[in-house]
Amino acid sequence: MKKMKDYEFWFVVGSQFLYGPEVLDTVAKRAAEMVDKLNKGGKLPCKVVFKTVVKTSEEATETVKAANFDDACAGVITWCHTFSPSKMWLNGLKLLQKPWCHLATQYNRSIPDTGIDMDFMNLNQAAHGDREHGFIGARLRMTRKVIAGHWQDADVAARLASWMRVAVGVAFSRALKVMRFGDNMRNVAVTEGDKVCVQEVMGWQVNTWPVGTLVEYIDAVTDAEVDALVKEYKKLYAFNTKNLEAVRYQAREEIAMKKMLDAEGCAAYTNTFEDLYGMQQLPGLASQRLMAQGYGYGAEGDWKVAAMTAIVKAMSEGQKGGTAFMEDYTYELAKGKEYSLGAHMLEVCPSIAAAKPKVEVHPLGIGGKADPARLVFEGRAGKAIVISLVDMGGRLRMIVQDIECVKPIYKMPNLPVARVMWRAMPDLKRGVECWITAGGAHHTTLTYDVTAEQMHDFAAIMGIEFVHITKDTTVESLEKELFLNDLAWKLK
């Protein structure tokens, strides 16, 4: 899979022949200067490439066609320096298959009091041109991100950088392959879904590989490979176990799963404790390690959360907050200190650890296999979101909830798993009521890096329903929103 640095964004400027060659030459020079300074500003995760000044319908159409078929192009940024009649964009925009950002800016920051004359007005018509350009996007009912402000301002660069990460997530999603080791946990509803529909909408190829094939990969791992990986473990983690054989087996699983995933071009995977035929342990440390490397994971065959975790990790590449597969386990309901406790049997990504994780080996009590090694740690405090993608039958619904992670209020010395404690918005009880009302799953992707706005942009580009539970959400307002969403989606 491509990395963030492998993508670029095309900067396409709108104008027309009415103003003459001198103005068009100035427009092109200014656009090139803006792109150069944006790239040198160090705020953007990807390179911006100035492509052309569009002056005719044919130019707009050819530029869009080229963007669509360039794998390096993750999105198109448009800006109308002068007045660019919107009908010249119509045919091209109807063909656009890449994310679109309309940057509503202008070259000059201020109006030159004594310098403004008709020549200046003819050259600097962004306030005119961007409105004309915006109309055609609205008329075509096209999804686009509109960012307004001066192109040299830090907040504009920050918003553009944020949107770029979303567009990279879209590109990642459309090429994503998910490997399922076995099927879903039996009789669970929320981990099911229409894989053909999801491939059509999200791009994911979700397929099953037999656990027996993974066992063959595990058996083929050499002792030298295991030795090298365990040596790496000892550098990164504190060891709180003498059962090194259990740790070594997890290393074998990590190496084997990575080889198998890479051989098939898969960036996410699932497994289930109900199908471990031929394996000695349920992957714990192995899955945590793979997530730390950017792979998505879903327990009990939950391929939707595996894919979303991989996508969010791709969107947040290079950021330090962390993203992990998560599950709500139990609540603290004491008055005035209501919290959720999130964890899982084994598989929580160490990218969210507040301190150095410990390698421990404990009985699992489920699955009937040997005691697995895992990383034990507390998640860091800070603002985050949890994300759930559910199949509503005929459409996908993305549910995002704002949360405030805290240092766990209990030490929980007998709970040998990674854990995170948080305050759900608007508060625990109403937050749970809203989550359940919306149909949110028990498995989620928890991220400190990606924002609700970014997930809203992602959902809009992918054409799926988006529900956001915030500090201001009430059950009544959410019920009304869900009712209206149902009506709207039935009309699509």
C-alpha positions in Angstrom: 0.0 0.0 0.0 1.1 3.5 -0.7 2.4 5.8 2.1 1.4 9.4 2.6 4.5 10.7 0.8 3.6 8.7 -2.3 0.5 10.9 -3.0 0.2 14.3 -4.6 -2.6 16.8 -5.0 -3.3 18.7 -8.2 -3.8 22.4 -8.0 -6.0 23.6 -10.9 -6.8 27.3 -11.4 -9.7 28.7 -13.2 -9.7 31.7 -15.6 -10.7 32.5 -19.2 -9.3 34.1 -22.4 -11.3 37.3 -21.9 -8.5 39.0 -19.9 -5.7 38.5 -22.5 -2.4 36.7 -22.4 -0.7 39.1 -19.9 -3.3 38.4 -17.2 -3.2 34.6 -17.9 0.6 34.6 -17.6 0.3 36.4 -14.2 -2.3 34.0 -13.0 -0.1 31.0 -13.9 3.0 32.6 -12.2 1.0 33.4 -9.1 -0.4 29.9 -8.9 3.0 28.4 -9.2 4.3 30.7 -6.5 1.4 29.8 -4.1 2.0 26.1 -4.6 5.8 26.5 -4.0 5.2 28.3 -0.8 2.5 25.9 0.4 4.9 23.0 -0.2 7.8 24.8 1.5 5.6 25.7 4.5 6.0 22.3 6.0 2.4 22.0 7.1 1.1 19.7 4.4 1.5 15.9 4.5 1.6 15.6 0.7 3.0 17.5 -2.2 0.8 20.0 -4.1 1.5 20.1 -7.9 0.4 23.0 -10.0 -1.1 21.5 -13.2 -2.8 24.2 -15.3 -4.9 27.3 -15.7 -8.3 26.0 -17.0 -9.7 28.4 -19.7 -12.1 26.2 -21.7 -14.4 23.3 -21.2 -12.0 21.0 -23.0 -9.2 21.9 -20.7 -11.3 21.2 -17.6 -12.4 17.8 -19.0 -8.9 16.7 -20.0 -7.5 17.7 -16.7 -10.1 15.8 -14.8 -9.6 12.7 -17.0 -5.9 12.8 -16.3 -6.4 13.2 -12.5 -8.8 10.2 -12.5 -6.3 7.9 -14.1 -3.2 9.0 -12.2 -2.7 6.7 -9.2 -0.4 9.2 -7.5 -3.1 11.9 -7.6 -5.2 11.6 -4.4 -7.3 14.7 -5.0 -7.9 17.9 -6.9 -7.7 21.5 -5.4 -9.4 24.1 -7.4 -9.3 27.9 -7.2 -10.6 30.6 -9.5 -8.1 33.5 -9.5 -10.3 35.4 -12.0 -13.8 34.9 -13.3 -14.1 31.3 -14.6 -17.5 30.7 -16.2 -18.9 27.7 -14.4 -20.4 25.9 -17.5 -16.8 25.4 -18.7 -16.3 23.1 -15.7 -19.5 21.2 -16.0 -18.5 18.3 -18.2 -15.2 17.8 -16.4 -16.6 17.9 -12.9 -19.3 15.3 -13.8 -16.4 12.9 -14.6 -14.4 13.7 -11.4 -13.7 10.5 -9.3 -11.1 12.0 -7.0 -11.8 14.0 -3.8 -12.3 17.7 -4.5 -11.3 20.7 -2.4 -12.5 24.2 -3.4 -9.9 26.6 -2.0 -11.7 29.9 -1.8 -8.7 32.3 -1.5 -7.0 35.2 -3.2 -3.5 36.0 -4.1 -3.3 39.3 -2.2 -4.1 39.5 1.5 -5.4 43.1 1.5 -7.1 45.6 -0.8 -4.5 48.2 -1.9 -6.2 51.4 -1.1 -4.5 53.6 -3.6 -3.5 50.8 -5.9 -6.9 49.4 -6.7 -8.1 50.3 -10.2 -9.9 48.5 -13.0 -6.7 46.6 -14.0 -6.4 45.3 -10.5 -10.1 44.4 -10.4 -9.9 42.5 -13.6 -6.9 40.5 -12.4 -8.1 39.8 -8.8 -11.6 38.4 -9.0 -11.4 35.4 -6.7 -14.4 36.6 -4.7 -16.3 36.7 -8.0 -14.8 33.6 -9.6 -15.0 31.3 -6.6 -18.8 32.0 -6.2 -19.4 31.1 -9.9 -17.3 28.0 -9.4 -19.1 27.1 -6.2 -22.4 27.3 -7.9 -21.6 24.5 -10.4 -20.6 22.2 -7.5 -23.8 22.9 -5.7 -25.8 22.6 -9.0 -24.3 19.2 -9.6 -24.9 18.1 -6.0 -21.2 17.2 -5.8 -19.4 16.5 -2.5 -16.5 18.9 -2.1 -14.6 20.5 0.8 -14.8 24.3 0.8 -11.9 26.0 2.6 -12.0 29.8 2.7 -9.2 32.2 3.9 -5.8 33.5 2.8 -3.6 30.8 1.4 -0.7 31.9 3.6 -2.6 31.6 6.9 -1.7 28.8 9.3 -5.4 27.8 9.8 -6.0 27.5 6.1 -2.9 25.3 5.7 -4.0 23.2 8.7 -7.5 22.6 7.2 -6.0 21.8 3.8 -3.6 19.3 5.5 -6.5 17.7 7.4 -8.5 17.3 4.2 -5.5 15.8 2.4 -5.3 13.1 5.0 -8.9 12.3 4.4 -8.3 12.1 0.7 -5.4 9.7 1.3 -7.8 7.7 3.5 -10.2 7.5 0.5 -7.5 6.4 -1.8 -6.4 3.8 0.7 -9.9 2.6 1.2 -10.6 2.1 -2.5 -7.5 -0.2 -2.8 -7.9 -2.0 0.6 -7.9 -5.8 0.8 -9.0 -7.5 4.1 -7.9 -11.0 4.9 -10.3 -13.0 7.1 -8.7 -16.0 8.9 -11.8 -18.1 9.2 -15.3 -16.7 9.5 -17.1 -14.5 12.0 -17.9 -15.5 15.5 -21.1 -17.5 15.4 -24.4 -15.8 15.9 -23.1 -12.2 16.2 -25.1 -9.7 14.2 -23.0 -6.5 14.1 -19.9 -8.2 12.6 -21.9 -9.3 9.6 -22.5 -7.2 6.5 -22.9 -7.1 2.7 -19.4 -7.5 1.3 -20.4 -6.9 -2.3 -22.1 -3.6 -1.3 -19.1 -2.6 0.8 -16.7 -3.2 -2.1 -19.0 -1.2 -4.4 -19.2 1.8 -2.0 -15.9 1.7 0.0 -13.6 -0.3 -2.4 -12.8 -3.0 0.1 -12.0 -6.5 -1.1 -13.0 -8.8 1.8 -12.1 -12.4 1.4 -11.4 -15.5 3.5 -8.2 -17.6 3.8 -8.1 -20.8 5.7 -6.5 -20.9 9.1 -4.6 -24.0 7.9 -2.7 -21.9 5.4 -1.7 -19.6 8.2 -0.5 -22.6 10.2 1.7 -23.6 7.3 3.2 -20.1 7.3 3.8 -20.3 11.1 5.5 -23.7 10.8 7.8 -22.3 8.1 9.1 -19.4 10.3 12.8 -20.1 11.3 14.3 -19.9 14.8 16.6 -17.2 13.5 13.7 -15.0 12.5 12.1 -15.5 15.9 15.3 -14.7 17.7 15.6 -11.4 15.8 12.1 -10.4 16.6 12.2 -11.3 20.3 15.4 -9.2 20.5 13.4 -6.3 19.1 10.6 -7.0 21.7 13.2 -6.7 24.5 14.3 -3.3 23.3 10.8 -1.9 23.0 8.9 -3.4 26.0 9.3 -4.4 29.6 9.2 -8.1 30.2 7.0 -9.2 33.1 7.1 -13.0 32.3 9.5 -15.9 32.4 7.4 -17.8 29.8 9.6 -17.0 26.8 8.2 -19.9 24.8 4.8 -18.2 24.8 6.4 -15.0 23.6 8.4 -16.8 20.9 5.2 -18.4 19.6 3.6 -14.9 19.3 6.7 -13.8 17.3 6.2 -16.8 15.0 2.6 -15.7 14.5 3.5 -12.1 13.9 6.1 -13.0 11.3 3.7 -15.5 9.6 0.7 -13.2 9.5 2.8 -10.3 8.1 4.3 -12.5 5.4 0.8 -13.8 4.4 -0.8 -10.3 4.5 2.0 -8.8 2.4 2.0 -11.7 -0.1 -1.7 -11.1 -0.8 -1.5 -7.3 -0.6 -3.8 -7.1 2.4 -3.6 -4.2 4.9 -6.2 -5.5 7.4 -7.2 -8.8 8.8 -9.6 -10.6 11.2 -9.5 -13.8 13.3 -11.7 -15.5 15.9 -11.1 -17.6 18.9 -13.7 -20.0 17.5 -11.4 -21.0 14.7 -7.8 -21.6 15.8 -7.4 -25.0 14.3 -3.7 -26.1 14.4 -2.6 -23.0 16.3 -1.1 -23.0 19.8 -2.3 -19.5 20.8 -4.8 -16.9 19.8 -2.6 -14.1 18.4 -2.3 -11.4 21.1 1.1 -9.7 21.1 1.3 -10.6 17.4 -1.8 -8.7 16.6 -0.9 -5.7 18.7 2.5 -5.6 17.0 0.9 -5.7 13.5 -1.5 -2.9 14.4 1.5 -0.8 15.6 2.9 -1.2 12.1 -0.3 0.1 10.5 -2.3 -3.0 9.8 -6.0 -3.0 10.7 -7.4 -5.7 12.9 -10.9 -6.9 13.9 -11.7 -9.5 16.5 -14.4 -12.2 16.1 -14.2 -11.8 12.3 -15.3 -8.1 12.4 -13.9 -7.1 9.0 -15.6 -3.6 9.1 -13.7 -2.5 12.1 -10.5 -4.0 10.8 -10.8 -2.0 7.6 -11.7 1.2 9.4 -8.8 0.9 11.7 -6.4 0.4 8.8 -7.9 3.4 7.0 -7.7 5.7 10.1 -4.1 4.6 10.6 -3.3 5.5 7.0 -5.0 8.9 7.4 -3.0 9.6 10.6 0.4 8.4 9.3 3.2 10.4 11.0 1.1 11.6 13.9 1.8 10.6 17.5 -1.6 10.2 19.3 -2.3 6.7 18.2 -5.1 4.6 16.8 -6.4 1.2 18.0 -9.0 -1.4 17.7 -11.2 -1.0 20.8 -14.2 -2.6 22.6 -16.4 -1.2 25.3 -16.3 -3.7 28.2 -17.8 -2.3 31.3 -18.9 0.9 33.0 -18.1 2.9 36.1 -21.5 4.1 37.2 -20.7 5.8 40.5 -22.4 9.2 40.7 -20.2 12.0 39.4 -17.5 9.7 38.0 -19.2 7.8 35.2 -16.7 6.3 32.7 -16.4 3.5 30.1 -13.7 1.0 30.4 -12.4 -0.1 27.0 -10.2 -3.1 26.4 -10.2 -6.5 24.7 -9.0 -10.0 25.4 -5.6 -9.3 23.9 -5.6 -7.0 20.9 -5.3 -3.3 21.7 -2.6 -1.4 19.7 0.3 -0.1 21.8 0.4 3.2 19.8 -2.0 4.6 22.4 0.0 3.5 25.4 0.7 6.1 28.1 3.9 4.4 29.2 6.2 1.5 28.2 4.0 -1.6 27.6 4.7 -4.8 29.5 4.9 -8.2 27.9 2.9 -10.7 30.1 1.6 -14.2 29.7 -1.7 -15.2 31.3 -4.5 -17.7 30.8 -7.2 -16.5 28.3 -10.1 -18.5 29.6 -11.7 -18.8 26.1 -10.7 -20.5 22.9 -9.1 -23.6 24.5 -5.5 -22.9 23.6 -2.3 -22.2 25.4 -1.8 -19.1 27.5 -1.0 -16.2 25.1 1.5 -13.4 25.5 0.2 -9.9 25.2 1.2 -6.3 25.9 -0.4 -4.8 29.0 -0.6 -1.0 29.4 -2.9 2.0 30.1 -4.1 4.3 27.3 -3.1 7.9 27.4 -5.3 10.7 28.6 -6.7 13.2 26.0 -9.4 14.0 23.6 -10.3 11.3 21.1 -13.1 9.8 19.1 -14.5 6.3 18.6 -15.8 5.2 15.2 -18.2 2.4 14.3 -19.3 1.4 10.8 -22.5 -0.6 10.7 -24.5 -2.2 7.9 -28.1 -0.8 8.1 -29.3 -3.0 5.2 -28.9 -1.2 1.9 -26.6 1.4 3.3 -23.7 2.0 5.6 -23.8 4.2 8.7 -20.7 5.7 10.3 -21.2 6.6 13.9 -18.6 8.8 15.6 -18.6 9.8 19.3 -16.5 12.4 20.9 -14.8 11.1 24.1 -12.3 12.3 26.7 -9.8 9.7 27.8 -8.6 9.8 31.3 -6.0 8.0 33.4 -7.9 4.9 34.7 -9.3 5.7 38.2 -8.5 2.1 39.4 -5.2 0.2 39.1 -6.9 -3.0 38.2 -3.9 -5.2 39.0 -5.7 -8.4 38.2 -6.8 -7.3 34.7 -4.0 -8.5 32.5 -4.9 -6.6 29.3 -4.4 -3.2 27.8 -7.1 -0.8 28.9 -8.4 2.7 28.2 -10.9 4.7 30.3 -13.0 7.5 28.9 -15.9 9.9 29.4 -18.3 9.6 26.6 -20.0 12.7 25.3 -22.4 14.3 26.3 -22.0 12.1 29.4 -21.9 8.4 30.0 -25.6 7.6 30.3 -26.8 9.9 27.5 -23.8 8.9 25.4 -24.6 5.2 25.8 -28.3 5.9 25.0 -27.4 7.7 21.9 -24.9 5.1 20.8 -27.4 2.3 21.2 -30.1 4.3 19.6 -27.9 4.8 16.5 -27.0 1.1 16.4 -23.3 1.5 17.2 -21.3 -1.7 17.5 -19.3 -2.9 20.5 -16.2 -2.9 18.4 -14.8 0.5 17.5 -11.7 2.3 16.2 -10.4 4.7 18.8 -8.1 7.5 17.6 -6.5 10.4 19.2 -5.2 11.7 15.8 -8.2 11.8 13.4 -11.0 14.2 14.1 -14.8 13.9 13.7 -14.6 16.6 11.0 -12.2 14.4 9.0 -14.4 11.4 9.4 -17.4 13.5 8.3 -15.5 14.5 5.2 -14.5 10.9 4.6 -18.1 9.7 4.9 -19.3 12.5 2.6 -16.8 11.5 -0.1 -17.6 7.8 0.2 -21.4 8.6 0.1 -22.3 7.0 3.4 -24.4 8.1 6.3 -22.6 10.0 9.1 -23.8 10.4 12.7 -21.9 12.5 15.2 -22.5 12.3 18.9 -21.2 15.4 20.6 -21.4 17.2 23.9 -24.6 18.9 22.6 -26.4 15.7 21.4 -29.6 14.7 23.0 -31.5 11.4 22.5 -34.4 13.4 21.1 -32.4 15.3 18.6 -30.6 12.1 17.5 -33.9 10.2 17.1 -35.1 13.0 14.8 -31.8 13.0 12.8 -32.0 9.2 12.4 -35.6 9.4 11.3 -34.8 12.1 8.7 -31.8 10.2 7.5 -33.9 7.1 7.0 -36.3 9.1 4.8 -33.5 10.7 2.9 -31.7 7.4 2.2 -34.9 5.7 1.1 -35.3 8.4 -1.6 -31.8 7.8 -2.9 
